[in-house]
């Protein structure tokens, strides 16, 4: 039995510039962190005592004879890519937070499953290779309209600047802050679940198709990464300046596609600002999922009361990235 634990992520600035359609021409950069909410994948070779050969357990249970018969697209394509039809497999997925919510859950799943399959075969996989394989699988094999930041954040963990080069390479640079400044930043963040789920790939495609018409906004989103890091590393600069930058980033992000926001999301955001939020954004592609808000700690009870019909999720930054948390291999081949 192998169990991997892979974190979800929050992206603060630069989202959109991590799509190959953009960074292969212009380069890209994001500021993002992994958080202490995780995707768990357990994987084992299935003993040959059942009518089925493969068993996949997530929100559904699939018992199949052949990989091509698996309905879960990511599992089917990853197992096929990895050539896993020689032996039966049992795979279970559990997550701390719901899927399709803007926290990179699909990429965390992909990273966690690739990691588990490698460990099951007794193979070590580096973080660089794991992230690169996950990006390749999601973009080229599963053919989702996804960027490249989620797979990297899930793999490496930590609060990072991630640069995307025009030659399809990437560089991960940890953000160096004092303990007090990092705590100050985290203490101003609130995470609320809107209850709306969405298909991120569809929204992402609408943004990708509009890149040529939104180059000004895209370049501004990229610039905000450097500005945010400068604010965070200048201890005497008010931390609220990050919140104001988040607000500007949200306005830019909304301009990329009419699918990024909805009247319901706009109302939630306006209500939060009315009682104290400095800024915020819908995480991920948009259209629903989690709402990130930047609020002074003393005003957070007011925001929570105003948005009391939403689920509020306390969280912390984390640094571990994807890990094998249980390694009990049997019958390695």
Buried (B, 14 or more C-beta within 10 A) or exposed (E): BBBBBBBBBBBBBBBBBBBBBBBBEBBBBBBBBBBBBBBBBBBBBBEEEEEBBBBBBBEEEBBBEEBEEBEBEBBBBBBBBBEBBEEBBBBBBEBBBBBBBBBBBBBBBBBBBBBBBBBBBEEEBEBBEBBBBBBBBBBEBBEBBBBBBBBBBBBBBBBBBBBBEEEEEBEBEEBEBEEEBBEBBBEBBBBBBBEBBBBBBEBBBBBBEBBEEBEEBBEBBBEBBBBBBEBBEEEEEEBBBBBBBBBBBBEBBBBBBEBBBBEEBEEBBEEBBEBBBBBBBBBBBBBBBBBBBBBBEEBBEBBBEBBEEBEBBEBEBBBBBBBBBEEEEEEEE
